[in-house]
Amino acid sequence: MKNQLCVSAILVMFTQFTFAQESKQNVAVNWLNNNVTEAKTNQSFDMNFSRPGKSGETFRYYHTVNGVEVYDSSIAIHVSNKDKVTYTSSTYDNSVETIDTNPNITNNEALNIAITALNIEGAISQKEIKLYIYNKLEETKLVYRVTTMSEFLNGYWETIVDAKTGEVLSTKDIAIYEKEHKVEISKKTKLKKENAGFSNNIEKPSMMADGTAMVFDPDPLTYSTSTYGGAYSDNNDANNAELEAARTAVILLDIDFDGTLYTLKGPYTEIASLQAPSTGLFQQASPDFDFTRNELGFEAANCYHHLDKSIRYINEDLGIPLVSLYNNGVLRYDPHAFNGADNSSYGGGNLNFGQGGVDDAEDMDVILHELGHGLHDWITNGNLSQVNGLSEGSGDYWANSYKRSLGFWEESDASYYYVFGWDGHNPFWPGRRTNYTATYPGGLTGQIHTDGQIWSSALMEIWEIIGRDKTDAAFLEGLAMTNSGTNQQNAAIAVRQAAIDMNYTCDEIDAFTLRFEARGYNLPVYECDTSACAITEISTSNLSECNNNDTPGDITDDFFTADVTVNFVNVPGAGSLELSGDGTGSISVSGLTSPHTFIGVQMPADGESINLSASFSDNTGCNTNETNAGTAPENCSVLSINDDSIFEISIYPNPADNIIMLNNITQEYNIAVYNLLGQKVISQKVDINTNTINVANLAKGTYVLKFDTYNEVLMFIKK
């Protein structure tokens, strides 16, 4: 009965979420029906991606012909938390013809054609083959879009293959680079590999553990407030006392441990060999990745730390869900790539860092700039834009936002505005900056890396007024509304709209308006009502430990308490402030002042993000939702087994982190583990000698374990 109650509660929550999603989706559908001309025969719009966020939810409708997606033809519709369409973007191509969508060649044949066209040799570290309707040439065609990344060919290559004839229609390097580069298709010189084998990942079952490392945070010049030269120069990767002293000790969270070796692989990012030279995966028996910058392991650990820290900040601090679109949500990086050349790139969920000049993976700016391209790619579901250098400016902003927050430089220092302050602004190349004075659109040069500085400089000016967290959140939420054709001006409109939809104060919204318009962006008129009611923030504090409610075998009533603080402006004249979601509360508006804290709010202890909503009863438009107001403590009850369980088999520990053990196993069984959606996630044999199951890679939640010869089931919690 207890298990049934648990499942029922989960189903109720799922139903509630689905209803809320459908409500916003209905708003999007109505807008689409009222504003888009009906598609041609056998053409339609299919909603196959939606992204809920702090500012509302963005729905992407993809143009299809007979169910086959049209390449780069879609409509994005953003619905605010007040269920209003506040922003749309479109690359819909109404000139697409309805054609036969049955290919004459297979996926594998298309891949082999691409390999031949690009003269690929060595391991292919990333590939995707997808059938599209393609309308970028003189006529509408059915094509395979083949994307590849390989060992000896720098870049992330797109090959368009006619799915009827096998003809190669185009080849293009679609990687996004740190700096300008020369595009080539040729045989690459095979560099001598330093380690045997060319490996992309680690297959051995594993668990997670914390490690340590010495890294540059952010870089040796910033850390020491020095300028390039003398002891603070690359000197062909040589180490010295000054550069060694510029390192910082950090914790490497949740790295992979297989019982013998530690690997720089975690829930958000992992090391990989993607391009030559193959320097290995730096697996070691110790969790201490303590290297100096003249050792290859230094760049590997430096990358892991900065990538993991930045993505954690987005997901856990800002409360914005965002992970890679590829590789099961894990970003791959190669700290030594590009055949040793001086450049770095992002493409297809992969980061490659060159070693020319200052090793790129030694400079946090390079690491976070390239990550910025990834964030732009993922948050738009692959609809990243380089119009006016939008993504270049976004990457520069993301790097400078973090570095400036550390507080090493003063506004009077030139380095305060430097991007690539260790890798660039030196004899190798001039770098870029975020006090670029050009304005939009007259200051555009047509060179994406140069033009991107207009965008990054405008964002950093807003950063100076409202701070890092709020600028970062609006930046990401705004980008989420855009598409592959978005220019800087429309991105500015989207970012400001995100701030509006997240209930930023009038002063904060004014900062976006004034600084964007000063840069030349033409924004729609927006009059912020300073007298309007708005709830601006929900936060938690003083979280208690889990309480099992005196039912140690029942997880469904485990709870904790927390203080919930609600910030708001302009209280309505009547009614009450209502708290709902994971916790509830109510207080009359009579004499109410901001902020108000609900003391000791009881909420479920389930280890999940805390989801809370606040609203005023007499002003339905004055409300907000916070999907990540903190993290609840884990369940503290231990699930019990039915009295008639088979041979008194039990699970330990329960809840579990990485490994579960089956006690009292007396014979061999085939077992299967299912999530509560009924999906099988693990299957293996167990017996008296092999009675452990690795659950490290399972998501947090409740799981069911079934035996092949019995109907009884066991349940356990993955923490």
C-alpha positions as CSV (number, residue, x, y, z in Angstrom):
1,M,0.0,0.0,0.0
2,K,2.8,2.4,0.8
3,N,4.4,1.8,-2.6
4,Q,1.0,2.4,-4.2
5,L,0.7,5.7,-2.4
6,C,4.1,6.8,-3.5
7,V,3.4,6.0,-7.1
8,S,0.0,7.7,-6.9
9,A,1.6,10.9,-5.5
10,I,4.1,10.9,-8.3
11,L,1.3,10.5,-10.9
12,V,-0.6,13.4,-9.4
13,M,2.4,15.7,-9.6
14,F,3.0,14.6,-13.2
15,T,-0.6,15.3,-14.1
16,Q,-0.4,18.7,-12.6
17,F,2.8,19.5,-14.5
18,T,1.3,18.3,-17.7
19,F,-1.7,20.4,-17.3
20,A,0.4,23.5,-16.7
21,Q,2.5,22.8,-19.8
22,E,-0.6,22.2,-21.9
23,S,-2.1,25.5,-20.7
24,K,1.0,27.5,-22.0
25,Q,1.2,25.3,-25.1
26,N,-2.5,26.1,-25.9
27,V,-1.5,29.8,-25.8
28,A,1.3,29.1,-28.3
29,V,-0.9,27.1,-30.6
30,N,-3.5,29.8,-30.7
31,W,-0.8,32.4,-31.6
32,L,0.5,30.1,-34.3
33,N,-3.0,29.6,-35.8
34,N,-3.7,33.3,-35.8
35,N,-0.4,34.6,-37.1
36,V,1.1,32.1,-39.5
37,T,-0.2,31.4,-43.0
38,E,-1.4,27.8,-43.4
39,A,1.3,25.5,-44.7
40,K,1.1,23.9,-48.1
41,T,-0.3,20.4,-48.8
42,N,1.4,17.7,-46.7
43,Q,3.3,20.4,-44.8
44,S,2.8,21.2,-41.1
45,F,4.4,22.6,-37.9
46,D,5.3,20.0,-35.3
47,M,6.2,21.1,-31.7
48,N,9.0,18.8,-30.8
49,F,10.9,21.0,-28.3
50,S,9.8,23.2,-25.4
51,R,12.0,24.8,-22.8
52,P,10.4,25.9,-19.5
53,G,12.5,28.5,-17.7
54,K,12.3,31.3,-15.1
55,S,10.7,33.7,-17.6
56,G,8.0,31.3,-18.9
57,E,8.2,28.6,-21.6
58,T,9.5,28.7,-25.2
59,F,7.9,26.3,-27.7
60,R,9.7,25.6,-31.0
61,Y,7.5,24.5,-33.9
62,Y,9.5,22.8,-36.7
63,H,8.3,22.9,-40.3
64,T,7.9,19.4,-41.8
65,V,7.1,17.9,-45.2
66,N,5.4,14.5,-44.9
67,G,6.9,14.3,-41.4
68,V,10.4,15.1,-42.5
69,E,11.9,18.2,-40.9
70,V,12.8,21.2,-43.1
71,Y,16.3,22.3,-42.3
72,D,16.4,25.7,-40.6
73,S,12.7,26.5,-40.8
74,S,11.0,26.9,-37.5
75,I,9.0,29.3,-35.3
76,A,9.8,29.9,-31.6
77,I,7.0,31.2,-29.4
78,H,7.7,32.4,-25.8
79,V,4.8,32.3,-23.4
80,S,5.4,34.2,-20.1
81,N,4.4,33.0,-16.6
82,K,1.3,35.1,-17.0
83,D,0.3,32.9,-20.1
84,K,0.9,35.7,-22.6
85,V,3.0,35.5,-25.8
86,T,5.7,38.1,-25.2
87,Y,8.3,37.2,-27.9
88,T,8.5,35.2,-31.1
89,S,11.2,34.4,-33.6
90,S,10.9,32.7,-37.0
91,T,13.1,31.2,-39.7
92,Y,10.0,29.8,-41.5
93,D,10.6,29.3,-45.2
94,N,7.3,29.3,-47.1
95,S,9.0,28.7,-50.4
96,V,9.6,25.1,-49.6
97,E,8.0,22.8,-52.1
98,T,6.3,19.5,-51.2
99,I,8.5,16.7,-52.6
100,D,8.9,13.0,-52.3
101,T,10.5,12.1,-49.0
102,N,11.6,8.6,-49.6
103,P,15.4,8.4,-49.8
104,N,17.3,6.2,-52.3
105,I,20.4,5.8,-50.2
106,T,20.8,4.8,-46.5
107,N,22.3,6.6,-43.6
108,N,25.5,4.6,-43.7
109,E,25.9,5.2,-47.4
110,A,25.5,8.9,-46.8
111,L,28.2,8.7,-44.0
112,N,30.6,6.9,-46.3
113,I,30.0,9.5,-49.0
114,A,30.8,12.3,-46.5
115,I,34.0,10.5,-45.3
116,T,35.2,10.3,-48.9
117,A,34.3,13.9,-49.7
118,L,36.2,15.2,-46.6
119,N,39.1,12.8,-47.0
120,I,38.7,11.7,-43.4
121,E,41.3,9.5,-41.9
122,G,41.6,8.3,-38.3
123,A,38.9,7.9,-35.7
124,I,35.6,9.7,-36.0
125,S,34.9,11.1,-32.6
126,Q,31.4,12.6,-33.3
127,K,28.9,11.9,-36.1
128,E,25.2,12.5,-36.8
129,I,23.3,11.6,-39.9
130,K,19.8,13.0,-40.3
131,L,17.3,13.2,-43.1
132,Y,16.1,16.7,-44.0
133,I,14.1,18.7,-46.5
134,Y,16.8,21.2,-47.7
135,N,15.9,24.5,-49.4
136,K,19.2,26.4,-49.1
137,L,20.2,25.8,-52.8
138,E,18.3,26.4,-56.0
139,E,15.5,24.0,-55.4
140,T,13.9,22.0,-52.6
141,K,15.7,18.7,-52.1
142,L,15.7,15.6,-49.8
143,V,19.1,15.4,-48.2
144,Y,21.1,13.8,-45.5
145,R,22.9,16.2,-43.3
146,V,26.0,14.5,-42.1
147,T,28.1,16.1,-39.3
148,T,31.4,14.7,-38.3
149,M,34.4,15.5,-36.1
150,S,37.5,13.4,-36.6
151,E,41.0,12.8,-35.3
152,F,43.1,14.4,-38.0
153,L,40.7,16.9,-39.6
154,N,40.3,20.0,-37.5
155,G,36.8,21.4,-37.3
156,Y,33.2,20.1,-37.1
157,W,32.1,19.4,-40.7
158,E,28.7,19.4,-42.3
159,T,28.2,17.5,-45.5
160,I,25.0,17.8,-47.4
161,V,24.3,14.7,-49.4
162,D,21.4,14.4,-51.9
163,A,19.3,11.5,-50.5
164,K,18.1,10.6,-54.0
165,T,21.3,10.6,-56.0
166,G,24.2,10.5,-53.5
167,E,25.6,13.7,-54.9
168,V,27.6,15.9,-52.4
169,L,25.8,19.3,-52.5
170,S,28.1,21.1,-50.0
171,T,30.8,20.7,-47.4
172,K,31.3,23.3,-44.6
173,D,33.2,23.5,-41.4
174,I,30.5,24.6,-38.9
175,A,32.6,24.7,-35.8
176,I,32.7,28.0,-34.0
177,Y,36.2,29.3,-33.3
178,E,37.8,31.4,-30.7
179,K,39.5,33.5,-33.4
180,E,39.7,33.8,-37.1
181,H,41.0,30.7,-38.9
182,K,41.8,29.3,-42.3
183,V,39.4,26.7,-43.6
184,E,41.0,23.7,-45.2
185,I,40.0,20.2,-46.4
186,S,43.1,18.2,-46.8
187,K,45.0,15.3,-45.3
188,K,46.3,16.3,-41.9
189,T,49.8,15.3,-40.8
190,K,49.5,12.5,-38.4
191,L,51.2,13.5,-35.2
192,K,52.8,10.9,-33.1
193,K,50.4,9.9,-30.4
194,E,51.7,10.2,-26.8
195,N,49.5,7.4,-25.6
196,A,48.3,4.2,-27.3
197,G,44.7,4.2,-28.5
198,F,42.3,6.9,-29.4
199,S,39.5,6.8,-26.8
200,N,36.4,8.9,-26.4
201,N,35.0,7.7,-23.2
202,I,35.3,5.3,-20.4
203,E,33.2,2.1,-20.5
204,K,33.9,0.6,-17.1
205,P,31.1,0.9,-14.6
206,S,31.8,3.6,-12.0
207,M,30.7,5.7,-9.2
208,M,31.3,9.4,-8.3
209,A,33.8,10.9,-5.9
210,D,35.3,14.3,-5.2
211,G,38.9,15.0,-6.3
212,T,41.3,17.9,-6.0
213,A,43.3,20.0,-8.4
214,M,45.6,23.0,-8.7
215,V,44.3,25.3,-11.5
216,F,44.5,28.9,-12.8
217,D,41.4,30.7,-11.5
218,P,41.0,32.6,-13.6
219,D,44.5,33.0,-15.1
220,P,48.0,33.9,-13.7
221,L,47.9,37.5,-14.9
222,T,44.6,38.3,-13.2
223,Y,45.4,36.3,-10.1
224,S,48.6,38.3,-9.6
225,T,47.3,41.5,-11.2
226,S,50.3,41.4,-13.5
227,T,50.9,42.1,-17.2
228,Y,52.3,39.8,-19.8
229,G,56.0,39.5,-19.9
230,G,59.0,38.3,-18.0
231,A,58.1,35.5,-15.5
232,Y,54.5,35.9,-16.7
233,S,55.0,34.7,-20.2
234,D,54.3,31.4,-22.0
235,N,58.0,30.6,-22.7
236,N,57.0,27.4,-24.5
237,D,54.9,26.1,-21.6
238,A,57.8,26.4,-19.1
239,N,57.0,26.5,-15.4
240,N,58.5,28.9,-12.9
241,A,57.9,29.9,-9.3
242,E,55.6,32.8,-10.2
243,L,53.3,30.7,-12.4
244,E,53.3,27.9,-9.9
245,A,52.3,30.4,-7.2
246,A,49.4,31.6,-9.4
247,R,47.6,28.3,-9.1
248,T,44.6,27.8,-6.9
249,A,43.5,24.7,-5.0
250,V,40.0,23.6,-5.9
251,I,37.6,20.6,-5.4
252,L,36.7,18.6,-8.5
253,L,33.2,17.6,-7.8
254,D,31.6,14.3,-8.7
255,I,34.4,12.9,-10.8
256,D,34.3,9.3,-12.1
257,F,35.8,6.5,-10.0
258,D,35.6,2.9,-11.1
259,G,37.1,1.5,-7.9
260,T,40.6,1.7,-9.2
261,L,41.0,4.9,-11.4
262,Y,39.7,8.4,-11.2
263,T,38.8,10.1,-14.4
264,L,37.8,13.7,-15.2
265,K,34.3,12.8,-16.0
266,G,31.2,14.1,-14.2
267,P,27.5,14.8,-14.5
268,Y,28.0,17.9,-16.7
269,T,31.3,17.5,-18.5
270,E,34.0,14.9,-19.4
271,I,37.4,14.7,-20.9
272,A,37.7,13.0,-24.3
273,S,40.2,12.4,-27.1
274,L,38.5,14.2,-30.0
275,Q,41.3,15.5,-32.2
276,A,45.0,14.8,-32.6
277,P,47.3,14.8,-30.7
278,S,46.0,12.0,-28.5
279,T,47.4,12.9,-25.0
280,G,45.1,10.4,-23.2
281,L,42.4,10.8,-20.6
282,F,44.7,11.3,-17.5
283,Q,43.2,8.5,-15.5
284,Q,45.0,7.9,-12.3
285,A,44.8,6.0,-9.0
286,S,44.8,9.2,-7.0
287,P,41.9,11.8,-6.8
288,D,44.5,14.5,-6.6
289,F,45.1,16.1,-10.0
290,D,48.0,18.2,-8.9
291,F,49.9,19.3,-12.0
292,T,52.0,22.3,-12.9
293,R,51.4,24.1,-16.2
294,N,54.3,22.4,-17.9
295,E,52.5,19.0,-17.5
296,L,49.8,18.0,-19.9
297,G,47.5,17.0,-17.0
298,F,47.3,20.7,-15.9
299,E,45.1,21.7,-18.8
300,A,42.9,18.7,-18.4
301,A,42.1,19.5,-14.8
302,N,41.8,23.2,-15.4
303,C,39.2,22.6,-18.1
304,Y,37.2,20.2,-16.0
305,H,37.0,22.6,-13.1
306,H,35.9,25.7,-15.0
307,L,33.4,23.9,-17.2
308,D,31.8,22.0,-14.3
309,K,31.8,25.1,-12.1
310,S,30.1,27.3,-14.8
311,I,27.4,24.7,-15.7
312,R,26.7,24.1,-12.0
313,Y,26.3,27.8,-11.4
314,I,23.7,27.9,-14.2
315,N,21.7,24.9,-13.0
316,E,22.1,25.1,-9.2
317,D,22.7,28.8,-8.4
318,L,20.7,30.5,-11.2
319,G,18.1,27.7,-11.2
320,I,18.1,27.5,-15.0
321,P,18.1,23.9,-16.3
322,L,20.7,23.7,-19.1
323,V,22.9,20.8,-20.2
324,S,24.4,19.7,-23.4
325,L,22.1,18.5,-26.3
326,Y,24.6,15.8,-27.0
327,N,26.3,12.8,-25.4
328,N,23.4,12.2,-22.9
329,G,23.6,15.8,-21.6
330,V,27.4,15.7,-20.9
331,L,29.8,18.2,-22.6
332,R,32.9,16.6,-24.0
333,Y,36.3,18.5,-24.1
334,D,39.7,17.8,-25.5
335,P,42.3,19.9,-23.7
336,H,44.9,19.2,-26.4
337,A,43.6,19.3,-29.9
338,F,43.9,21.2,-33.2
339,N,47.0,19.3,-34.1
340,G,48.7,21.7,-31.8
341,A,47.6,24.8,-33.6
342,D,46.7,28.1,-31.8
343,N,42.9,28.1,-31.9
344,S,39.9,26.5,-30.1
345,S,36.4,25.7,-31.1
346,Y,32.9,24.4,-30.2
347,G,30.9,22.1,-32.3
348,G,28.3,19.3,-31.7
349,G,28.6,19.3,-28.0
350,N,32.4,19.2,-28.1
351,L,35.1,21.6,-27.1
352,N,38.6,21.5,-28.6
353,F,41.5,23.5,-27.3
354,G,44.7,24.2,-29.2
355,Q,48.2,24.5,-27.8
356,G,49.8,27.2,-29.9
357,G,51.0,30.3,-28.1
358,V,49.6,30.1,-24.6
359,D,47.8,26.8,-24.3
360,D,44.2,27.7,-24.7
361,A,43.0,25.4,-21.9
362,E,45.2,27.3,-19.5
363,D,43.1,30.5,-19.9
364,M,39.6,30.5,-18.3
365,D,38.5,33.1,-20.7
366,V,39.0,30.7,-23.6
367,I,37.3,27.8,-21.8
368,L,34.2,29.9,-20.8
369,H,34.1,31.6,-24.2
370,E,33.8,28.3,-26.0
371,L,31.4,27.1,-23.3
372,G,29.3,30.2,-24.1
373,H,28.8,28.9,-27.7
374,G,27.6,25.6,-26.2
375,L,25.2,27.4,-23.9
376,H,23.8,29.3,-26.9
377,D,23.5,26.1,-28.9
378,W,21.8,24.1,-26.2
379,I,19.4,26.7,-24.9
380,T,18.0,27.3,-28.5
381,N,17.9,23.6,-29.3
382,G,20.6,23.9,-31.9
383,N,19.4,27.3,-33.3
384,L,22.5,29.3,-32.5
385,S,22.9,32.5,-34.4
386,Q,26.1,34.1,-35.7
387,V,24.3,37.1,-37.3
388,N,26.3,40.2,-36.3
389,G,28.7,37.9,-34.4
390,L,25.9,37.3,-31.8
391,S,27.4,34.0,-30.5
392,E,30.9,35.4,-30.4
393,G,29.7,38.3,-28.3
394,S,27.8,35.9,-26.1
395,G,30.9,33.8,-25.5
396,D,32.9,36.9,-24.7
397,Y,30.3,38.1,-22.2
398,W,30.1,34.7,-20.5
399,A,33.8,34.7,-19.9
400,N,34.1,38.3,-18.8
401,S,31.0,38.1,-16.5
402,Y,32.7,35.4,-14.4
403,K,36.2,36.9,-14.4
404,R,35.0,40.4,-13.4
405,S,32.9,38.9,-10.5
406,L,36.2,37.7,-8.9
407,G,37.2,41.3,-8.2
408,F,40.9,41.2,-9.0
409,W,40.9,44.2,-11.4
410,E,39.7,47.8,-10.9
411,E,37.7,49.7,-13.4
412,S,40.8,51.8,-14.1
413,D,42.8,48.8,-15.1
414,A,42.8,48.0,-18.9
415,S,42.6,44.3,-18.0
416,Y,39.2,44.8,-16.3
417,Y,37.8,44.7,-19.8
418,Y,40.1,42.1,-21.4
419,V,38.8,38.9,-22.8
420,F,41.5,36.2,-23.3
421,G,43.8,38.1,-20.8
422,W,46.4,35.3,-20.6
423,D,46.0,33.7,-24.1
424,G,45.8,37.1,-25.9
425,H,46.7,40.7,-25.4
426,N,50.3,39.6,-25.9
427,P,52.7,38.9,-28.9
428,F,50.6,35.9,-30.0
429,W,47.4,37.9,-30.8
430,P,45.5,41.0,-29.6
431,G,42.6,39.4,-27.8
432,R,39.2,41.2,-27.4
433,R,37.6,43.5,-24.9
434,T,34.3,44.5,-23.4
435,N,34.7,48.3,-23.5
436,Y,34.4,48.4,-27.2
437,T,33.0,51.7,-28.3
438,A,31.3,51.0,-31.6
439,T,27.6,51.2,-31.8
440,Y,24.9,49.2,-33.7
441,P,24.4,49.0,-36.6
442,G,26.8,51.6,-38.0
443,G,29.8,50.1,-36.2
444,L,29.4,46.7,-37.7
445,T,32.4,45.6,-39.7
446,G,31.2,42.3,-41.1
447,Q,33.8,40.4,-39.1
448,I,31.9,38.3,-36.4
449,H,34.6,38.4,-33.7
450,T,35.0,42.1,-34.0
451,D,31.3,42.8,-34.2
452,G,30.5,40.6,-31.2
453,Q,32.3,43.1,-29.0
454,I,29.3,45.5,-29.4
455,W,27.0,42.9,-27.9
456,S,29.3,41.8,-25.1
457,S,30.2,45.4,-24.1
458,A,26.5,46.4,-23.9
459,L,25.8,43.4,-21.7
460,M,28.7,44.2,-19.4
461,E,27.5,47.8,-19.0
462,I,24.2,46.4,-17.7
463,W,26.2,44.0,-15.5
464,E,27.8,46.9,-13.8
465,I,24.3,48.3,-12.9
466,I,22.3,45.3,-11.8
467,G,25.0,42.7,-11.0
468,R,26.2,39.3,-12.3
469,D,23.3,37.0,-11.4
470,K,20.5,39.0,-12.7
471,T,22.3,39.9,-16.0
472,D,23.4,36.3,-16.5
473,A,19.8,35.0,-15.9
474,A,18.2,37.5,-18.3
475,F,20.9,36.9,-20.9
476,L,20.3,33.1,-20.9
477,E,16.5,33.3,-20.7
478,G,16.5,35.9,-23.5
479,L,18.8,33.8,-25.8
480,A,16.4,30.9,-25.2
481,M,13.7,32.8,-27.2
482,T,15.9,33.4,-30.3
483,N,16.8,31.4,-33.4
484,S,19.5,30.9,-36.0
485,G,18.6,34.2,-37.8
486,T,18.5,36.5,-34.7
487,N,20.6,39.7,-34.9
488,Q,22.0,41.7,-32.0
489,Q,19.0,44.1,-32.0
490,N,16.4,41.3,-31.7
491,A,18.6,39.5,-29.1
492,A,18.5,42.7,-27.1
493,I,14.7,42.8,-27.3
494,A,14.6,39.2,-26.1
495,V,16.9,39.7,-23.2
496,R,15.0,42.7,-22.0
497,Q,11.8,40.8,-22.4
498,A,13.2,38.0,-20.3
499,A,13.9,40.6,-17.5
500,I,10.3,41.8,-17.8
501,D,8.9,38.3,-17.7
502,M,11.0,37.5,-14.6
503,N,9.5,40.5,-12.8
504,Y,12.7,42.5,-12.5
505,T,12.2,45.9,-10.9
506,C,11.5,49.0,-13.1
507,D,15.0,50.3,-12.3
508,E,16.5,47.0,-13.5
509,I,14.5,47.0,-16.7
510,D,15.4,50.6,-17.3
511,A,19.1,49.5,-17.1
512,F,18.5,47.2,-20.0
513,T,16.6,49.8,-22.0
514,L,19.0,52.7,-21.5
515,R,22.2,50.7,-22.1
516,F,20.9,48.8,-25.1
517,E,19.5,52.0,-26.7
518,A,22.8,53.8,-26.0
519,R,24.4,51.1,-28.1
520,G,22.1,51.8,-31.0
521,Y,19.6,48.9,-30.6
522,N,16.1,50.0,-31.4
523,L,13.8,48.5,-28.7
524,P,10.0,48.6,-28.6
525,V,8.6,51.2,-26.3
526,Y,8.0,49.8,-22.8
527,E,6.5,51.8,-20.0
528,C,7.3,50.1,-16.7
529,D,4.5,50.8,-14.2
530,T,6.2,51.8,-11.0
531,S,3.0,51.4,-9.2
532,A,2.2,47.9,-10.4
533,C,2.4,45.0,-8.0
534,A,5.3,42.6,-8.7
535,I,6.8,39.6,-6.8
536,T,10.5,39.8,-7.6
537,E,12.1,36.9,-5.7
538,I,11.4,33.7,-3.7
539,S,14.2,32.3,-1.6
540,T,14.7,29.7,1.2
541,S,16.9,29.7,4.3
542,N,17.4,27.8,7.6
543,L,16.6,24.4,6.0
544,S,16.1,21.7,8.6
545,E,17.2,18.1,8.4
546,C,14.8,15.5,7.1
547,N,12.1,14.3,9.5
548,N,10.7,10.8,8.9
549,N,7.4,11.8,10.7
550,D,7.8,8.7,13.0
551,T,7.2,6.4,10.0
552,P,10.7,5.1,9.2
553,G,9.5,2.7,6.6
554,D,7.4,5.2,4.6
555,I,9.2,7.8,2.4
556,T,6.0,9.5,1.3
557,D,5.6,11.6,4.5
558,D,9.3,12.6,5.0
559,F,9.5,16.3,5.4
560,F,11.8,19.2,6.3
561,T,11.1,22.8,7.3
562,A,12.6,26.1,5.9
563,D,12.0,29.8,6.1
564,V,10.7,31.1,2.8
565,T,11.3,34.8,1.9
566,V,9.2,36.6,-0.7
567,N,10.3,40.0,-2.1
568,F,7.7,42.2,-3.7
569,V,6.7,45.8,-4.6
570,N,3.4,47.6,-4.4
571,V,1.2,45.4,-2.2
572,P,-2.5,45.3,-3.3
573,G,-5.0,47.0,-1.1
574,A,-6.8,43.9,0.0
575,G,-6.5,40.1,0.1
576,S,-3.5,38.0,1.1
577,L,-0.1,36.9,0.0
578,E,-0.3,33.2,-0.9
579,L,2.6,30.7,-1.0
580,S,2.0,27.4,-2.9
581,G,4.0,24.6,-4.5
582,D,6.2,22.4,-2.3
583,G,5.2,24.5,0.7
584,T,2.2,26.6,1.6
585,G,1.5,29.7,3.5
586,S,-0.8,32.7,3.7
587,I,-0.8,36.1,5.3
588,S,-3.1,39.1,5.0
589,V,-1.8,42.2,3.1
590,S,-2.9,44.4,6.0
591,G,0.4,46.0,7.3
592,L,2.5,43.7,5.0
593,T,5.9,45.0,4.0
594,S,8.6,43.6,1.7
595,P,10.3,41.2,2.2
596,H,8.1,38.8,4.1
597,T,9.4,35.6,5.5
598,F,7.1,32.6,6.1
599,I,8.7,30.8,9.1
600,G,9.1,27.0,9.3
601,V,7.3,26.1,6.1
602,Q,6.9,22.3,5.8
603,M,8.0,20.7,2.5
604,P,8.7,17.2,1.2
605,A,12.2,15.8,1.8
606,D,12.9,14.3,-1.5
607,G,16.3,15.6,-2.5
608,E,14.8,17.6,-5.4
609,S,14.8,21.3,-6.3
610,I,12.3,23.2,-4.2
611,N,9.5,24.6,-6.4
612,L,7.5,27.5,-4.9
613,S,5.0,30.0,-6.2
614,A,3.8,33.2,-4.7
615,S,0.8,35.3,-5.6
616,F,-1.5,37.9,-4.2
617,S,-5.1,36.7,-4.0
618,D,-6.7,40.0,-5.1
619,N,-4.3,40.6,-8.0
620,T,-4.1,37.6,-10.3
621,G,-1.4,39.1,-12.4
622,C,0.9,39.6,-9.5
623,N,2.6,36.3,-9.1
624,T,5.8,34.4,-9.8
625,N,7.2,30.9,-9.7
626,E,10.6,29.8,-8.6
627,T,11.5,26.3,-9.8
628,N,14.8,26.2,-7.9
629,A,14.5,27.9,-4.5
630,G,17.0,25.6,-3.0
631,T,17.5,21.8,-2.7
632,A,15.4,19.7,-0.3
633,P,17.3,17.2,1.9
634,E,17.2,13.6,0.9
635,N,14.6,11.1,2.2
636,C,15.5,9.8,5.6
637,S,13.1,6.8,5.7
638,V,14.3,3.4,4.7
639,L,11.9,1.6,2.4
640,S,10.8,-1.7,3.9
641,I,10.1,-4.9,2.1
642,N,6.7,-6.6,1.9
643,D,6.4,-9.3,4.6
644,D,6.1,-12.0,2.0
645,S,9.2,-10.9,0.1
646,I,11.2,-13.7,-1.5
647,F,13.6,-15.4,0.9
648,E,13.8,-12.2,3.0
649,I,15.9,-10.5,0.3
650,S,16.6,-6.9,1.2
651,I,18.3,-3.9,-0.4
652,Y,21.1,-2.0,1.4
653,P,21.8,0.9,1.6
654,N,18.4,2.4,0.8
655,P,18.5,5.3,-0.1
656,A,21.7,4.7,-2.1
657,D,24.4,6.8,-3.7
658,N,26.3,4.6,-6.1
659,I,26.0,0.9,-5.2
660,I,23.1,-1.2,-3.8
661,M,23.6,-4.7,-2.4
662,L,21.1,-7.5,-2.2
663,N,21.2,-9.3,1.1
664,N,20.3,-13.0,1.6
665,I,20.7,-14.0,-2.1
666,T,20.8,-17.8,-2.1
667,Q,20.7,-18.5,-5.9
668,E,21.1,-17.0,-9.3
669,Y,18.5,-14.5,-10.6
670,N,18.1,-12.3,-13.6
671,I,17.0,-8.9,-12.3
672,A,15.8,-5.7,-13.9
673,V,15.5,-2.2,-12.5
674,Y,12.8,0.1,-13.8
675,N,12.0,3.7,-13.2
676,L,8.5,4.8,-12.4
677,L,7.7,5.5,-16.0
678,G,8.2,1.7,-16.6
679,Q,11.5,2.1,-18.5
680,K,14.1,-0.6,-17.9
681,V,17.3,1.1,-16.9
682,I,19.4,-1.8,-15.6
683,S,19.4,-5.6,-16.2
684,Q,22.0,-8.1,-15.0
685,K,22.5,-11.4,-13.2
686,V,22.9,-11.7,-9.4
687,D,23.9,-14.6,-7.3
688,I,25.5,-15.4,-3.9
689,N,28.9,-14.1,-5.1
690,T,27.7,-11.2,-7.3
691,N,25.1,-9.4,-5.3
692,T,25.9,-5.7,-6.1
693,I,24.3,-3.4,-8.6
694,N,25.9,-0.1,-9.8
695,V,23.3,2.6,-9.7
696,A,25.7,5.6,-9.9
697,N,24.5,6.6,-13.4
698,L,20.8,6.6,-12.5
699,A,19.0,9.9,-11.9
700,K,17.7,10.8,-8.5
701,G,14.4,9.1,-7.8
702,T,12.5,5.9,-6.9
703,Y,13.1,2.7,-8.7
704,V,11.6,-0.8,-8.8
705,L,13.7,-4.0,-8.9
706,K,12.1,-7.1,-10.4
707,F,13.2,-10.8,-10.3
708,D,12.8,-13.0,-13.4
709,T,11.1,-15.9,-11.6
710,Y,9.0,-14.1,-9.0
711,N,6.2,-11.5,-9.1
712,E,7.5,-9.7,-5.9
713,V,9.3,-6.5,-6.4
714,L,11.6,-4.3,-4.2
715,M,11.8,-0.6,-4.3
716,F,14.8,1.7,-3.6
717,I,15.7,5.4,-3.7
718,K,18.6,6.7,-5.7
719,K,20.0,9.8,-3.9
